[in-house]
Structure formats: structure tokens, C-alpha cells
Amino acid sequence: MTQLRVLVVSLDRLSRAGLAAVLDQQPGLSVVGQVSGDENPFLPLDVYDPDVIVWDVSWETASATDDLKLLPENTPAVLALAATGHQAAQARAAGAQAFLSRDASPEALAAALIALSHGLKVTDPALSGDSESIAPGPASPLTPREYDVLRLLAEGLPNKGVASRLEVSEHTVKFHVNSIMGKLNAQSRTEAVTLATRLGLLPL
């Protein structure tokens, strides 16, 4: 399985080390580097070649967001970790694409990073205040059979494998998969599974 390359950024040395240790233990993730971000934040990108960046902006937020603004346009997507909605808003204005509480579980961090790598926007409701959530739930609830199909998709089964497990035709499975993708506003099976995990529809 291809590992998602993660660069950890934080002005606090202990925060960097803790995040790196936690994320490196998550399946599918590989921490390729740790930087403070204040020396020259975009230089290490050529060295580490990350797929996504985790940036803890809860430490010296004004300085961190100033550094975040210096990243070039082709920088990989950034997941900002914040302690308050105000910090998240500052990170959003500086260019971060995703936001989680710095107290989020390792599993939630991993799910958010995988979702971010697939182009999905992620936010923590605790940081969004009264604003509209970036990652809303399905427009229509999934049916029990769609949940069955979704769980098997999460196991990596192709349509034929799902059909065999559920004892239905491949045509029926394809119908359910298309319905799931439509309800989750996903462009692929992978996006559907990732977004469903982030929304709590699948166990982490």
C-alpha cells in the first residue's frame, strides 16, 4: 500500500515530535520530516516532497499564519491544528485547506489527512462555530443496504466481491455504489469511503 507522505510543522519542538510519533504509527501514513516553519517554510518542501502538511498553528498563531502565507501556490494541501475557532479562521485566511482541533484523536487526524489527499475539505465542527460546516453529512440518509455496501467497499472489495458477500448481482452493487457516491458528493469509491469515515458513517 502506498504511504501518504506527511510533513509536520510546528514552532514548538515537543509538539512536532509528538505529532510525528503519533502520525507515523497510523496505517497508510509516513512522516517524512519535522520543521519549525519559521526559518524559511517552503525550502524543506523540495527536500521532503510531502503529499500533505500538518501545521500546528496553536503555538504563536500570528507568527505561524504569517509563515503559512509564505508557502508557494503549488504547496501540498495543509491541515491546520488549532485550539480555537479564531485560530482556525486565521489559518483559513492564510491558506490552510483543512482544520482540526489539536486535541483530535490520532485516528481522526489520519482520516482527515487521507481525505485531504483526495481533494476533500475537512473541518472540525468544534472549530467552525456558527458557520456552515465544510464537510456536511449526506444530503439524503444512506439505506441499510447502502451501509452494507459501504462497509465492504471500505474493506477494499471490488463490485464482484461485494456482490458475492451480499449475494446480489453486480448490477445491483453498481447501483448502490452510484447512489452512495451521489449522496456523499464523492467522485470515486475511494473518496466515498474516506468522506464516510470522516463523517462518522464508518468506524475509524
Order of alpha helices (4+ residues) and beta strands (2+ residues): beta-alpha-beta-alpha-beta-alpha-beta-alpha-beta-alpha-beta-alpha-alpha-alpha-alpha-alpha
